[in-house]
């Protein structure tokens, strides 16, 4: 019984040591500001999904370009950018059923901007 408890404990620690991360960058193709700006009155939301495998070890990092994500919504300039990472119910179930071999991470980018 003690060996099973030790194995379970080591397995839980191993799953918590994954190194997956999503990096959010900007290439300045459209002006982006973290703080609020005057005349940025249109609220825009965009969502995305990144998939990690082998307990988050492959790939170690995904890069999301904020400029391209926000320019797809026809923004000329964006301010007060908020990023939220989450897993919905099915994502948690997939992660649990595969014992962490597949881990989808969703993100939502909310911004106030100036549209055309």
C-alpha positions as CSV (number, residue, x, y, z in Angstrom):
1,X,0.0,0.0,0.0
2,X,2.8,2.4,0.8
3,X,4.5,1.8,-2.5
4,X,1.3,2.6,-4.4
5,X,1.0,5.8,-2.4
6,X,4.6,6.7,-3.2
7,X,4.1,6.0,-6.9
8,X,0.9,8.1,-7.0
9,X,2.7,10.9,-5.2
10,X,5.6,10.8,-7.6
11,X,3.2,10.7,-10.6
12,X,1.3,13.8,-9.4
13,X,4.7,15.7,-8.9
14,X,5.8,14.7,-12.3
15,X,2.6,16.0,-13.9
16,X,3.0,19.3,-12.1
17,X,6.6,19.8,-13.4
18,X,5.6,20.4,-17.0
19,X,7.2,23.5,-18.6
20,X,4.5,24.6,-21.1
21,X,4.0,28.3,-21.6
22,X,2.4,30.7,-24.0
23,X,4.4,33.8,-24.8
24,X,2.5,36.9,-25.9
25,X,4.5,39.3,-28.1
26,X,4.0,42.4,-30.3
27,X,5.8,43.3,-33.5
28,X,4.3,46.8,-33.5
29,X,2.5,46.4,-36.8
30,X,-0.4,48.2,-35.1
31,X,0.1,50.4,-32.0
32,X,-0.6,48.4,-28.9
33,X,-0.8,49.8,-25.4
34,X,-1.3,48.0,-22.1
35,X,-2.9,51.0,-20.4
36,X,-6.1,52.7,-21.6
37,X,-5.9,55.5,-24.2
38,X,-8.2,58.2,-25.3
39,X,-10.6,57.4,-28.2
40,X,-10.2,53.7,-27.8
41,X,-13.9,52.9,-27.5
42,X,-14.5,49.7,-29.3
43,X,-14.3,46.5,-27.2
44,X,-12.9,43.5,-29.1
45,X,-12.5,39.9,-28.0
46,X,-10.6,37.1,-29.8
47,X,-9.9,33.6,-28.7
48,X,-7.4,30.9,-29.6
49,X,-6.2,27.5,-28.8
50,X,-2.7,26.1,-28.3
51,X,-2.0,22.3,-27.9
52,X,0.7,20.9,-25.8
53,X,1.8,17.2,-25.7
54,X,3.7,14.9,-23.3
55,X,2.9,16.8,-20.1
56,X,3.6,20.2,-21.6
57,X,7.1,19.3,-22.7
58,X,6.4,19.4,-26.5
59,X,6.5,22.2,-27.6
60,X,8.0,24.0,-24.6
61,X,6.6,27.3,-25.7
62,X,4.0,28.7,-28.1
63,X,4.2,32.3,-29.3
64,X,1.0,34.4,-29.9
65,X,1.5,37.6,-31.8
66,X,-1.0,40.2,-30.3
67,X,-0.7,42.4,-33.4
68,X,-1.9,39.7,-35.8
69,X,-4.6,38.5,-33.5
70,X,-6.0,42.0,-33.0
71,X,-5.6,43.1,-36.6
72,X,-7.8,40.2,-37.7
73,X,-10.6,42.1,-35.9
74,X,-9.9,45.2,-38.0
75,X,-8.3,47.3,-35.2
76,X,-6.1,50.1,-36.2
77,X,-4.8,50.6,-32.6
78,X,-5.5,48.8,-29.4
79,X,-5.2,49.6,-25.7
80,X,-5.9,48.1,-22.4
81,X,-5.1,44.6,-23.5
82,X,-6.1,41.8,-21.2
83,X,-5.1,38.2,-21.7
84,X,-6.8,35.2,-20.0
85,X,-5.7,31.6,-20.2
86,X,-8.1,28.9,-19.3
87,X,-9.3,25.3,-20.0
88,X,-13.0,24.6,-20.6
89,X,-14.6,21.4,-19.3
90,X,-13.8,19.2,-22.2
91,X,-10.2,20.3,-22.2
92,X,-9.9,19.2,-18.6
93,X,-11.5,15.9,-19.4
94,X,-9.1,15.3,-22.4
95,X,-6.1,16.2,-20.2
96,X,-7.3,13.8,-17.4
97,X,-8.2,11.0,-19.8
98,X,-4.8,11.1,-21.5
99,X,-3.0,11.5,-18.2
100,X,-1.5,14.8,-19.4
101,X,-0.2,13.5,-22.7
102,X,-2.5,16.0,-24.5
103,X,-3.1,19.4,-22.9
104,X,-5.1,22.1,-24.7
105,X,-4.8,25.6,-23.4
106,X,-7.3,28.3,-24.6
107,X,-6.7,32.0,-24.4
108,X,-8.9,35.0,-24.7
109,X,-7.6,38.5,-25.6
110,X,-9.8,41.5,-24.8
111,X,-8.9,44.9,-26.0
112,X,-10.3,48.4,-26.5
113,X,-9.4,49.9,-29.8
114,X,-10.0,52.1,-32.8
115,X,-11.6,50.5,-35.8
116,X,-11.6,51.6,-39.4
